[in-house]
Amino acid sequence: MRPFSSHTLWLTGLSGAGKSTLAERIAARLRERSLPICILDGDTLRTGLSPDLGFERADRAEQCRRTAELAKLLNDQGITVIVALISPYEADRQRARTIVGAGRFVEIYLKTDIAVCSARDPKRLYAKAITGQTRRFTGISDPYEPPVSPDLVIETGQLDVATSVERILQLDQQRFAHAD
């Protein structure tokens, strides 16, 4: 395989769609090629970079902005970034694309039925949201705006993890491999 130029793979989808799982597997495969990789996972970012943010619309927009700015800085240093972030609003994802740079931003929509996401939910977040114990939960009491024109759609309720990873890596190879 040829080496990749630094870029950002932005995985978006509902909680339980498989963003973190796929990010870890993609990162492992790219690291096998000795590529510098950084995963920016929404849950991790909220405990370190963004503990001051909640789940209101403005806070979600700021979380996307901070994540995009960090991804851009890492890309500028030659590091490929895999973002695993619900990022529920189209305008915020488009802003992230602008910040990172359209030429090195890949939006990957993990399209997954809410029933599948709920069934995969070890923290029982969906159950808590449905019964009103959790407010502002994306897909239940807060909207998720599916991407208008993502670079790739992966239906994680229909594809296994290995196939999903392969499809993402194929797109990655096509878009970012250096010319020989």
VENMOSUL-V505746 format. One line per field, one symbol per residue. phi: phi as a letter, one per 40 degrees, with the letter a starting at -180 (. if undefined). burial: I if it has 24 or more other C-alpha atoms within 12 Angstrom, else O. A space follows every 50 residues. Layout:
# VENMOSUL-V505746
phi->???
burial->???
This chain:
# VENMOSUL-V505746
phi->.ccbccabcbcbiccgchdcccdcccdccccdcgccbbcbbdcccccbcb ccbbbcdcccccccccccccdcdcdccgbcbbcbadfcbdccccccdccc hdcbbbcbcccadcccdccccccfcccccccgcbcfbdgbbbcbcddcac cabbcccbbccccccccccccdcccbcccc
burial->OOOIIIIIIIIIIIIIIIIIIIIIIIIOOIOOOOIIIIIIIIIOIOOOOI OOOOIOOOOIIIIIIIIIIIIIOIIOOOIIIIIIIIIIIIOIIIIIIOII IOOIIIIIIIIIIIOOIIOOOOOOIIOOOOOOOOOIIIIIOOOIIIIOOI IIIIIIIOOOIOOIIOIIIOOIOOIIOOOO
